[in-house]
Amino acid sequence: MGEHGWTFEPGEGVVADPLHGARYLYELYVRSDAHYTGRVTVPVLWDKKQDRIVSNESADIIRMFNSAFNAVGARPGDYYPEPLRGDIDAVNARVYSTVNNGVYKAGFASSQQAYEDAVVPLFETLDWLEARLRQGSYLCGKQLTEADWRLFTTLIRFDSVYVGHFKCNLRRLIDYPNLWAYTRELYQLPRIRETVHFGHIKRHYYESHPQLNPSGIVPLGPLIDFDSRPPLRPLGGWHRAA
């Protein structure tokens, strides 16, 4: 991501725009709305028939994917089940504010106080999540829900990017036995591993923020084995630390 924002420019791990051959994402925003002057953000859900953006809000898109396409061949599964919605919403609210968004608050803080105001709640929530996973297989009980996937996207990047690049270094993911095993389990689920490209993740962060990394140097490490199996329990599932 350079001066023109999100880009489709050729590079390792970059997926080209298959519809219009756009070079920059802002071109698609303008194609969708010629008068658009707002921020250009990801993700983007695009309607190929109407040739326009449906949504650029991840919280809305994940809900759409959960149910809006059920009648046209979506895979079975419900990640926002009615009985768990209150719990899911509560977990999402805390995780978004202090973890998903918290790493960015810390990374782009312009004062020591602002940095500490972000980092302390971040690790308080990670501690809370670590304890929560002692009680159940997933964040909201025995069933995978959207709360797990919303957390996963931050956890999978945590040690590779946020610990160093954003100075979120009180502890690492691998220092949390339950969160570490949980993240590996989600990563190893069918069709998940193939969507995660650590080289691409690191290049994006370390090359996109010259104010944080003026040299543009991308670290070679850390070497993390997400393919190692979480320890198993006799009754199935992975073992949680007491």
C-alpha positions as CSV (number, residue, x, y, z in Angstrom):
1,M,0.0,0.0,0.0
2,G,1.6,3.3,-1.2
3,E,0.6,6.9,-1.7
4,H,-2.4,5.8,-3.7
5,G,-3.7,3.5,-1.1
6,W,-4.6,-0.2,-1.5
7,T,-3.1,-1.5,-4.7
8,F,-3.5,-4.5,-7.1
9,E,0.1,-3.9,-8.4
10,P,1.9,-7.2,-9.3
11,G,3.8,-8.8,-6.4
12,E,4.1,-12.0,-4.5
13,G,0.8,-12.8,-2.9
14,V,-1.1,-10.1,-4.7
15,V,-4.4,-11.1,-6.4
16,A,-5.1,-9.0,-9.4
17,D,-8.5,-7.4,-10.1
18,P,-10.2,-10.1,-12.3
19,L,-13.1,-7.9,-13.5
20,H,-11.8,-4.5,-14.5
21,G,-8.0,-4.7,-14.2
22,A,-7.8,-1.8,-11.7
23,R,-4.4,-0.9,-10.5
24,Y,-5.7,0.8,-7.3
25,L,-8.7,0.0,-5.1
26,Y,-9.8,3.7,-5.2
27,E,-10.6,3.1,-8.9
28,L,-13.3,0.6,-8.0
29,Y,-14.7,3.0,-5.3
30,V,-15.1,5.7,-8.0
31,R,-16.4,3.1,-10.5
32,S,-19.1,2.2,-7.9
33,D,-19.9,5.9,-7.1
34,A,-18.4,8.6,-9.3
35,H,-18.9,11.2,-6.6
36,Y,-17.2,9.2,-3.8
37,T,-14.8,11.2,-1.7
38,G,-14.5,9.1,1.5
39,R,-11.8,6.7,2.7
40,V,-10.8,3.8,0.6
41,T,-10.7,0.7,2.9
42,V,-10.8,-3.0,2.8
43,P,-12.5,-5.5,2.7
44,V,-14.8,-4.8,-0.2
45,L,-17.7,-6.9,-1.2
46,W,-18.4,-6.3,-4.9
47,D,-21.6,-7.1,-6.9
48,K,-20.5,-8.3,-10.3
49,K,-24.0,-8.0,-11.8
50,Q,-24.7,-4.5,-10.6
51,D,-21.0,-3.5,-10.9
52,R,-20.9,-1.8,-7.6
53,I,-19.7,-2.1,-4.0
54,V,-22.2,-3.8,-1.7
55,S,-20.3,-3.1,1.5
56,N,-16.9,-2.2,2.8
57,E,-17.6,-3.0,6.5
58,S,-16.2,-6.3,7.6
59,A,-18.7,-6.8,10.4
60,D,-21.6,-6.6,7.9
61,I,-19.9,-8.7,5.3
62,I,-19.2,-11.6,7.7
63,R,-23.0,-11.6,8.6
64,M,-23.9,-11.5,4.9
65,F,-21.7,-14.5,4.2
66,N,-23.3,-16.4,7.1
67,S,-26.8,-16.3,5.7
68,A,-27.5,-14.1,2.7
69,F,-26.2,-16.7,0.2
70,N,-27.9,-19.8,1.7
71,A,-30.4,-20.0,-1.1
72,V,-27.7,-20.0,-3.8
73,G,-25.4,-22.8,-2.8
74,A,-23.5,-21.5,0.3
75,R,-21.8,-24.1,2.4
76,P,-23.8,-25.3,5.4
77,G,-23.1,-23.8,8.8
78,D,-24.3,-21.0,11.1
79,Y,-21.6,-18.8,12.7
80,Y,-24.2,-16.5,14.3
81,P,-26.7,-18.9,15.9
82,E,-29.7,-17.3,17.6
83,P,-29.1,-18.8,21.1
84,L,-25.6,-17.5,21.2
85,R,-26.1,-14.0,19.7
86,G,-26.0,-12.1,22.9
87,D,-22.7,-13.8,24.0
88,I,-21.2,-13.4,20.5
89,D,-22.1,-9.7,20.4
90,A,-20.6,-9.1,23.8
91,V,-17.3,-10.9,22.9
92,N,-17.1,-9.1,19.6
93,A,-17.5,-5.7,21.2
94,R,-14.7,-6.2,23.6
95,V,-12.4,-7.9,21.1
96,Y,-12.9,-5.3,18.4
97,S,-12.2,-2.3,20.7
98,T,-9.2,-3.7,22.5
99,V,-7.7,-6.3,20.2
100,N,-8.7,-6.0,16.6
101,N,-8.5,-2.2,16.7
102,G,-6.3,-2.1,19.8
103,V,-3.2,-3.2,18.0
104,Y,-3.7,-0.2,15.6
105,K,-4.2,2.2,18.4
106,A,-0.9,1.1,19.9
107,G,1.0,1.0,16.6
108,F,-0.1,4.5,15.5
109,A,-0.1,6.1,18.9
110,S,1.6,9.5,18.8
111,S,2.4,9.8,22.5
112,Q,3.6,7.5,25.3
113,Q,0.2,7.9,27.1
114,A,-1.8,7.0,24.0
115,Y,0.4,3.9,23.4
116,E,0.0,2.7,27.0
117,D,-3.8,3.4,26.9
118,A,-4.0,1.0,24.0
119,V,-1.5,-1.7,25.0
120,V,-2.7,-2.2,28.6
121,P,-6.4,-3.0,27.6
122,L,-5.1,-5.1,24.7
123,F,-3.2,-7.5,27.0
124,E,-6.0,-7.4,29.6
125,T,-8.3,-8.7,27.0
126,L,-5.8,-11.4,25.8
127,D,-5.5,-12.5,29.4
128,W,-9.3,-12.6,29.6
129,L,-9.5,-14.7,26.4
130,E,-6.9,-17.1,27.6
131,A,-8.9,-17.7,30.8
132,R,-12.2,-18.0,28.7
133,L,-10.7,-20.8,26.6
134,R,-10.2,-22.8,29.7
135,Q,-13.9,-23.1,30.0
136,G,-14.9,-24.1,26.5
137,S,-13.7,-25.2,23.1
138,Y,-14.3,-21.8,21.6
139,L,-15.0,-18.3,22.7
140,C,-18.8,-18.9,23.0
141,G,-18.9,-22.5,24.0
142,K,-18.5,-25.7,22.0
143,Q,-19.4,-24.2,18.6
144,L,-17.3,-22.2,16.3
145,T,-18.9,-18.8,15.8
146,E,-18.1,-15.5,14.1
147,A,-16.5,-14.3,17.4
148,D,-13.7,-16.9,16.8
149,W,-13.0,-15.8,13.3
150,R,-13.0,-12.1,14.1
151,L,-10.4,-12.8,16.7
152,F,-8.4,-15.2,14.5
153,T,-7.5,-12.5,12.0
154,T,-5.6,-10.6,14.6
155,L,-4.1,-13.6,16.4
156,I,-2.6,-15.1,13.3
157,R,-0.7,-11.8,12.6
158,F,0.2,-11.1,16.2
159,D,3.7,-12.5,16.7
160,S,4.8,-11.9,13.1
161,V,3.7,-8.2,12.9
162,Y,2.1,-6.6,16.0
163,V,4.6,-7.6,18.6
164,G,7.4,-5.8,16.7
165,H,6.0,-3.4,14.2
166,F,3.3,-2.1,16.5
167,K,5.2,-2.6,19.8
168,C,2.5,-4.9,21.3
169,N,5.2,-6.8,23.1
170,L,4.2,-7.4,26.7
171,R,3.7,-11.0,25.7
172,R,3.6,-13.0,22.5
173,L,0.8,-15.2,21.3
174,I,3.0,-18.3,22.0
175,D,3.2,-17.2,25.6
176,Y,-0.5,-17.9,26.0
177,P,-0.9,-21.7,26.0
178,N,-4.7,-21.8,25.3
179,L,-4.7,-18.9,22.7
180,W,-1.7,-20.4,21.0
181,A,-3.3,-23.9,20.7
182,Y,-6.6,-22.4,19.7
183,T,-5.0,-20.3,16.9
184,R,-3.2,-23.4,15.5
185,E,-6.4,-25.4,15.6
186,L,-8.3,-22.7,13.5
187,Y,-5.3,-22.3,11.1
188,Q,-5.3,-26.0,10.5
189,L,-9.0,-26.3,9.6
190,P,-9.7,-27.2,6.0
191,R,-9.4,-24.3,3.5
192,I,-8.1,-21.9,6.2
193,R,-4.3,-22.5,5.9
194,E,-4.3,-21.7,2.2
195,T,-5.7,-18.2,2.8
196,V,-2.8,-17.2,5.1
197,H,0.5,-16.0,3.5
198,F,2.9,-14.8,6.2
199,G,5.4,-13.3,3.7
200,H,2.6,-11.2,2.2
201,I,1.4,-10.2,5.6
202,K,4.8,-9.0,6.7
203,R,5.6,-7.2,3.5
204,H,2.3,-5.3,3.6
205,Y,2.8,-4.0,7.1
206,Y,6.6,-3.3,7.1
207,E,6.5,-1.7,3.6
208,S,3.3,0.3,4.0
209,H,4.1,2.4,7.1
210,P,7.3,4.5,6.5
211,Q,6.6,6.5,9.6
212,L,7.0,3.4,11.6
213,N,9.6,1.6,9.5
214,P,11.5,4.2,7.4
215,S,14.0,1.7,6.1
216,G,11.3,-0.6,4.7
217,I,13.3,-3.6,5.9
218,V,11.1,-6.7,6.4
219,P,12.2,-9.0,9.1
220,L,13.0,-12.6,8.2
221,G,11.4,-13.9,11.4
222,P,10.0,-15.0,13.7
223,L,9.9,-18.7,12.8
224,I,6.6,-19.9,14.1
225,D,5.3,-23.4,13.5
226,F,1.5,-23.0,13.0
227,D,1.4,-26.6,11.6
228,S,2.4,-28.2,14.9
229,R,-0.6,-30.1,16.3
230,P,-2.2,-28.7,19.5
231,P,-1.9,-31.1,22.4
232,L,-4.9,-33.4,22.4
233,R,-7.2,-34.3,25.3
234,P,-8.4,-37.9,25.9
235,L,-12.0,-36.9,25.1
236,G,-11.1,-35.0,22.0
237,G,-10.2,-31.5,21.1
238,W,-7.0,-29.7,22.2
239,H,-5.8,-29.6,25.8
240,R,-6.3,-26.3,27.6
241,A,-3.8,-25.2,30.2
242,A,-5.2,-24.9,33.7
